[in-house]
C-alpha cells in the first residue's frame, strides 16, 4: 500500500479539551539507535526522517531525554531538524527513568529530581514549555503497582509554574491511573499495546471513560514482544498492504481515543507508516484479528464519540 496519504487521514483527537492532534504521530526512540542498545544511527538520516514526518502531516512527536546512543540524541536531532517549531507541533516528553552507565534507563527519579530532568529536556529541545509531559513509572518491566502520587504531584507543580501544558502518565495499571487522576488532570496514558498484545484493555477502557488519549508504545511490537507477522499476513494481502500497516490500522480502529506513534530511523519505513493512516479495516478484518476485543471496541467507540475526536 503506497499512497500520498498524510497523517491527517488518521483523524483527530483533542487532548485536554484544547490541544488537537492527528491520531498518527511519530515516536522518536529509534532516531538515535534501533533500540536502547546497539550502534548509533546516522544523525543526518534522523534529521531527514523528522522533516519528512512533519512534511507528511505529523503534528505530534513523542520523545524522551534518554532516547540516546553515544553522542546521538533524539532531542538534539529534533531541535536541529525542526526548530523554530511550527505553532501546531506538539512535542511530548517522558521523565522519570534514570539511565545507568550503559545508557539503559533502569533507575527511577524521585520527586525532587523531576524538575532537573524536565529543564534539561526543555534546554535540549530549545523550548520554554512542553505541551505534554508523561511521568514514566517503573523500569523496563510492566506496571508494578507502586504509588505515583508524590511524583505526579511534583509534575503538577511544574505545570502550575507554566513549564507544562498537559500531564500524562506511562507504564501504569488502572489503580495507578486512578491515583494520578486524584492528583491532577491526566490527558494521555502511554502503555504497551498492539494487535497481538491487548491485555491492557482495562486501562484503555478507563481512558475512554474519561476522554483520555491512549498512546501505546511499541505499537508494532518491540523489546521482548515482537509482532507475529503471520497472523496479519492474510489481512495485509487483501489490501495490498504490509503487516505493519495493518497493525497500525488496527490500533486506530480499536478506539477513537487511540493515538499511534510508530517510530523509525528509516525514511522508507516512515513513508510506509504514514500510508497506514488511510487504511480502513472493516468489521470482518477486526473480528479476524481480535475476536476477543470486538465487544470492547464497540463500547469504547460509543463512550468516546462525543469526546472531541
Secondary structure, 3 states (H helix, E strand, C coil): CCCCCCHHHHCEEEECCCEEEECECEECHHHHECCCCCCECCHHHHHHHHHHHHHCCCCEEECCCCCEECCEEHHHHHHHHHCCCCCCCEEEEEECEEECCCCCEEEECCHHHHHHHHHHHHHHHCCCCEEEEEEECCCCCCCCCCCCHHHHHHHHHHHHCCCEEEEEEECCCHHHHHHHHCCCCCCEEECECECCECCCHHHHHHHHHHCCEEEEECCCEECCEECCCHHHHHHHHHHCCCHHHHHHHHHHHHCCCEEECCECCCHHHHHHHHHHHHCCCCHHHHHHHCHHHHHHHHHHHHHHCCCCC
